[in-house]
């Protein structure tokens, strides 16, 4: 049998898997034993990547909406019609009337090509669904460190003696991470959350806080550490700025106020502070519980501040560490599927535009001079009639967008709605004017950048099915149909595009100029930065070991802000808080891919469900598996099966994101800096039907 190593394109760990092929068929899928990320381990999603092959049950030809329904058309006709309609919309309404939204599950090369088509040539808007999960960390790192730079290596989980998870549930969301934690025999695991998550149940210490009180808690911890001289003053003095102002700010957050504002006792608070103070290698980790909030960036920075002021940065087992969501969220952040220019630069930076233009052999005038509109503004401008065409790349926003009826409203306003996906039957693709079928990740070539900045190779494990096209090929052919001509020279293959993208990173914090497909074919991945000429001697590398940051003065900056009042608090009519998140390890986002895994389907409900506490269930006369109606302050309501659990406080409900009913209830509220949606808090009522 032939063995082909490739990268899983589900979560941000981007594990490597070995596919064994015989007589043109996949015989087995085994986690790559020596890959530094997963080391021979995988979750159920990675083990079932073979279920996502393009097959006869899906069309290989585009589908066009007609008055009689959807009908198949040829690729040539689809490209011709799409180019014609796109040009007409641009000529009539201007280039900014076009927008595209991509996903963190596309390879770097496809993201870069999407940027070349939709930003560089068309001049429209382009954001990614990474806006829904990682925009907060991007902005927090940029402001504090001078660049979007997650500093850690996953090996730090095995080197830390004090591991603090804040709004994170890796047992379910990142099982490979939890495996690394379990291998660490010299650690204390601390969880800060608003519910007793699966990770909280396995922690040494769990602190259950009130919803959206995390920033108050973190400021109070900082104040206590400062007042009791539990800080690394030398590190602060030598490698940071703005600490004195931060010290003054947090002085108002006293230990006496914690019990009422945060919900933990004074003794619990003192225990938490002492754990941080006594740890020799303390690592702070956060995910969506922090990122998806109305004051998310400042909350993330309050974690960053704690790590730096205690000297827990740049050393083994330490760090202020954001765990990303999707397999190539880091690629999306660096290569023009968010608000940044290729390589993580700013569109407004003339020198950066010129450098990127030179690296790509493009006239810098081709680049926009302002950032793209963020996801939420794109949707708002569709509804207001300013954006007329929207192209979706392998994501399902009719389901996943916050307050998702707003996205359905937007679709109705569009003159052209295109969905490019593996599946013609997602909530989004079924509404498309044009559906463009593409092949799965295991039939494509490219690269991913995972949560620890590791670049890895995506290799096709089987020959392409006849008539099947990758996202790369669809974007390239659409560019040709638009008339891009010579602008596509040198963009013909994923490897050529990867080589272009490494050039634009040269001499930047994310320098990848020394990474090649040949190096990645060795099967270990490479963490950036890895400049040209460097020799790879260590597969595990963290940032800031030299205490040098990416700001002009090379110092980290303490950033803080007054605590913002909750924009939509609970009230007498909507007295409970709806929290959302993952349901099980086997489910992924809107379940379009994991529906193909028999084991997952057997283990989870086909019906949407919601958890509530026993005390609330008793109060409302609700029994397990009763049908309940949940009404949101946003004016929408959804039906769920009720499940009763001891894991929730009395006034909090929890619903998995995998059901479309859940985001029917969430609110159109965003962090002011990152524009990331506040998925984790919605005032609701609940009643038995």
Buried (B, 14 or more C-beta within 10 A) or exposed (E): EEEBBBBBBBBBBBBBBBBBBEEEEBEEBBBBEEBBBBBBBBBBBBBBBBBBBBEEEBBBBBBBBEEEEBEBBEBEEBBEBBBEBBBBBBEEBEBBBBBBBBBBBBBBBBBBBBBBBBBBBBBBBBBBBBBBBBBBBBBBBBBBBBBBBBBBBBBBBBBBBBBBBBBBBBBBBBBBBBBBBBEBEEBBBBBBBBBBBBBBEBBEBBBBBBBBBBBBBBBBBBBBBBBEEBBBEEBBEEBBBBBEEBBEBBEEBEBEEBBEBBBBEEEBBEBBBEBBBEBEBBBBBBBBBBBBBBBBBBBBBBBBBBBBBBBBBBBBBBBBBBBBBBBBBBBBBBBBBBBBBBBBBBBEEEEBBBBBBEBBEBEBEBBBEEBBBBBBBBBBBBBEEBBBBBBBBBBBBBBBBBBBBBBBEBBEBBBBBBBBBBBBEBBBBBBBBBBBBBBBBBBBBBBBBBBBBBBBBBBBBBEBBEEBBBBBBBBBBBBEBBEBEEBBEBBEBBBEBBBBBBBBBBEBBBBBBBBBBEBBEEBBBBBBBBBBEEEBEEBBBBBBEEBBBBBEEEBBBBBBBEBBEBEBEBEEEBEBBBBBBBBBBBBBBBBBBBBBBEEBBEBBBEEBBBBBBBBBBEEBEBEEEBEBEBBBBBEBBBEBBBBBBEBBBEBBBBBBBBBBBBBBBBBBBBBEBBBBBBBBBBBBBBEEE
